Amino acid sequence: MKFASVFIFILSFSARLFAMTELEPAASLKALRTECDRVEESFPDFACLRFEFYQSSASELQKDLDELTELNDWQLRAASWSSMMQALLSSMEGQIQRYDDADHIQIMQQTKSKNHWELLRLKQGLENFWVDPDTYWFPSVNAVSFVAVNITKFQILVISHGERN
């Protein structure tokens, strides 16, 4: 009986720990991820953006955001849409500028443009932006993570970019 009580306690604790659900990305983001994997394999100093979506609820949104922040050990501070766009795209551009071959640069620029397009598609409904400029992001170091909330859908979006190892 004691084992059953402990097991039920663990199940109830873990259910609360992961109350928010990670969502599957849209088809366009899945296609972009496939392309990014190929481009990143060809150009080791280049990394695409990482998109993560979490579904919460009206009553749990703040709690889920706090738990996600604690789980990732983020030190978030206020940000804006424009600061997010500028930081992410200039970080990608900095990686592209390490290359000399015009054909290689063109491939990475096209991939960067597709990442930019996905950011623009996601803009509608996003509010309350935060940033942690010193995130650890496997397999990267010196990453930046932005967190935004879609209040109408009760979703948390995490967008990250970093230097690849």
C-alpha positions in Angstrom: 0.0 0.0 0.0 2.9 2.4 0.8 4.4 1.7 -2.6 1.0 2.6 -4.3 0.8 5.9 -2.3 4.4 6.9 -3.3 3.7 6.0 -7.0 0.5 8.1 -7.0 2.3 11.0 -5.4 5.1 10.8 -8.1 2.5 10.6 -10.9 0.6 13.6 -9.5 3.8 15.6 -9.1 5.1 14.8 -12.6 1.7 15.6 -14.1 1.9 19.1 -12.6 5.6 19.5 -13.5 4.7 19.0 -17.2 1.1 20.5 -17.2 2.0 22.5 -20.4 2.3 20.4 -23.5 5.0 20.9 -26.1 3.3 21.4 -29.4 4.3 20.0 -32.8 5.5 22.8 -35.0 3.6 23.7 -38.2 4.4 22.0 -41.4 6.4 25.0 -42.6 8.6 24.9 -39.5 9.1 21.2 -39.9 10.2 21.7 -43.5 12.5 24.5 -42.4 14.0 22.3 -39.7 14.8 19.7 -42.3 16.5 22.2 -44.5 18.3 23.7 -41.6 19.7 20.3 -40.6 21.1 19.9 -44.1 22.6 23.4 -44.2 24.0 23.2 -40.7 25.7 19.9 -41.6 27.3 21.6 -44.6 28.3 24.8 -42.8 29.4 24.0 -39.2 29.7 27.7 -38.2 26.1 28.4 -39.2 23.0 27.7 -37.1 19.3 28.3 -37.7 16.8 29.4 -35.2 15.2 26.9 -32.9 11.4 27.2 -32.3 9.6 25.5 -29.4 5.9 25.9 -28.7 4.1 25.1 -25.4 0.4 24.9 -24.9 -0.8 26.1 -21.5 -4.2 27.4 -20.3 -5.6 30.7 -19.1 -5.3 29.7 -15.4 -1.9 28.1 -15.7 -0.1 30.4 -18.2 2.0 32.4 -15.7 2.7 29.3 -13.6 3.9 27.4 -16.7 6.0 30.3 -17.8 7.6 30.4 -14.4 8.3 26.7 -14.4 9.8 26.8 -17.9 12.0 29.7 -16.8 13.1 27.8 -13.7 13.7 24.5 -15.6 15.9 26.3 -18.1 17.6 28.5 -15.5 16.8 31.6 -17.6 17.6 35.0 -16.4 14.8 36.8 -18.3 14.5 40.5 -18.9 12.0 42.5 -20.9 12.5 42.7 -24.6 10.4 43.7 -27.6 9.6 42.2 -31.0 12.0 44.6 -32.8 14.9 43.8 -30.4 14.2 40.1 -30.8 14.3 40.3 -34.6 17.4 42.5 -34.7 19.3 40.2 -32.3 18.4 36.9 -33.9 18.9 38.0 -37.5 22.2 39.9 -36.8 23.5 36.8 -35.0 22.7 34.7 -38.0 24.3 37.3 -40.3 27.5 37.3 -38.2 27.8 33.6 -38.7 27.3 34.0 -42.5 30.0 36.6 -42.7 32.6 34.1 -41.6 32.4 32.5 -45.0 34.1 33.7 -48.2 32.6 31.6 -50.9 29.7 33.5 -52.6 27.8 30.3 -53.3 28.0 29.2 -49.7 26.9 32.7 -48.6 23.9 32.6 -50.9 22.7 29.3 -49.5 23.0 30.5 -45.9 21.3 33.9 -46.8 18.4 32.0 -48.3 18.1 29.9 -45.2 18.3 33.0 -43.0 15.5 34.5 -45.1 13.3 31.5 -44.5 14.0 31.8 -40.8 13.0 35.5 -41.0 9.8 34.6 -42.9 8.8 32.1 -40.1 9.4 34.8 -37.5 7.1 37.2 -39.4 4.5 34.5 -39.7 4.6 33.9 -35.9 4.3 37.6 -35.0 0.6 37.8 -34.9 -0.7 37.3 -31.4 2.6 37.4 -29.7 3.0 39.7 -26.6 5.2 40.0 -23.6 8.7 39.4 -24.9 11.6 38.4 -22.7 15.2 37.6 -23.4 18.0 35.7 -21.8 21.2 36.6 -23.7 23.3 33.9 -22.0 21.5 30.6 -22.6 23.1 27.2 -23.0 21.6 25.6 -26.1 22.9 22.1 -27.0 25.0 21.8 -29.1 25.7 25.5 -28.8 27.3 27.9 -26.4 26.8 31.7 -26.3 23.1 31.3 -27.3 20.3 33.8 -26.8 16.7 32.7 -26.1 13.6 34.8 -26.5 10.4 33.9 -24.8 7.0 35.3 -26.0 3.5 34.6 -25.1 0.4 34.3 -27.3 -2.2 35.4 -24.8 -5.2 34.5 -27.0 -4.0 31.0 -27.6 -2.4 30.5 -24.1 0.9 29.5 -25.8 4.5 30.1 -24.9 7.0 30.3 -27.7 10.7 30.0 -27.2 13.0 31.1 -30.0 16.7 30.4 -29.6 19.9 31.0 -31.6 23.5 30.2 -30.8 27.0 29.4 -31.8 27.5 25.8 -32.7 30.3 23.8 -31.2 
